[in-house]
Structure formats: C-alpha cells, structure tokens
Amino acid sequence: MARGPKKHLKRLHAPRHWNLGKMTGVWAPRPSQGPHKLRECLPMCVILRDRLKYALTGKECQQISMERCVKVDGKVRTDPNYPAGFMDVIELEKSNDRFRLMYDVKGRYVLHRLDREEAQFKLCRINKVFIGPNKVP
C-alpha cells in the first residue's frame, strides 16, 4: 500500500496539452501543489525547457529558477515545478520577457508575449460558476 501522495509522474501519463514527446525519456516533471490542478496547469520546468527553450535539461531549469529569475504574477517563484495556469503572467527579468498562459483553439496552452503595461493586470477572473439549463456552465 502506498503512503501519502504520489511524488512521480511518468511521461505517458502526463496531460496531452503539455505536448511532451513519448520517446524523449521516462519521467515528466510533476507539478507541485499550488493554485492550479495537476491536469489544468503547466509546470515551470516545461515552460522554460520545452516551450521557451531557455534550458536544455531539468537541472538547468532548476538553476534558472533558483537564481530568482522567474516571476509568476509578480512574485518570485523558486520551485521549478511550480504550477502555472490559465491567465498567469510569467516574467523573466534578465531577458526582459513577459508571457501570459492562454489556451489555443484546440485546448492547449500557448504563451502569449506581453508588453510591460499589459502584464500588470489579469484579463478575467471567475468569481462564481453557475450551471444553467441542460448542465451548461
């Protein structure tokens, strides 16, 4: 019997919208517990390594995050597996880049480049979800 939460994630069981290759290794970075669910987030390691190509390995992602270079929604995040989610603003000060995590038409995460003024605010915020007729949210 397993005790406690799972600490590992195999690449084949990672969410499809992360777009990780099947043959590039066995393990995937498991997101830490945080503001977004495991299936609805993108770990910082995947963003830095696979999307932005700032790092080649997970070790380099860890070094980038431990140098306090990455901000998520204006706060420095040193966890390489921090779960970034929908409408989060990722800011990299050394390269002077800012991105917002959004969905494309197929439901995959895409990083949208921002300027300094646009990165200051959130575009939408869900206060309450209602279920209407025919179970439509």
Secondary structure as UniProt FT lines:
FT   HELIX           11..13
FT   HELIX           16..18
FT   HELIX           38..40
FT   STRAND          42..43
FT   HELIX           44..46
FT   HELIX           47..51
FT   HELIX           58..66
FT   TURN            67..68
FT   STRAND          70..72
FT   TURN            73..74
FT   STRAND          75..76
FT   TURN            80..81
FT   STRAND          83..84
FT   TURN            86..87
FT   STRAND          89..92
FT   TURN            93..96
FT   STRAND          97..103
FT   TURN            105..106
FT   STRAND          109..113
FT   TURN            116..117
FT   HELIX           118..120
FT   HELIX           133..135
//
